[in-house]
Amino acid sequence: MPELRTVMYVDDEPDIRAIVELSLNAIAGLDVVACASGEEALAKVGAAPPQLILLDVMMPGMDGPATLAALRGRPDTAAIPVVFLTAKVQPNEVARLKELGAVDVIAKPFDPMTLGAEVKAIWARGA
């Protein structure tokens, strides 16, 4: 399996987007494409597909599950692993997100110092 280098992060909250981008880029050394909405992610993902997508669940307009469904419906993005980053981490909620096709779920709030290592561990498990 190749080393994880590129991640797309989709979240409508600019502050959280900035923290995740800093965490993944400055601390974990990953290239990050940040998007403010599911629509923006779908527009950008085809040009340079990331190896993995981190996706917020609750966003206005196109939410995380709808974005995942749209990604799965496109031949160029159907196989990209998606990890949800969400505060909704009750066991039944996590199970539902995995049923939708997510490879894993990371809880918010997260530790910016370890987020990159957590994402890399998910990738190493065969995301």
Secondary structure, DSSP 4 states (H G I P E B T S, - for coil): -PPP-EEEEE-S-HHHHHHHHHIIIIIT--EEEEESSHHHHHHHHTTS--SEEEEES--SSS-HHHHHHHHHTSTTTTTS-EEEEES---HHHHHHHHHTT-SEEEESS--TTTHHHHHHHHHHTT-
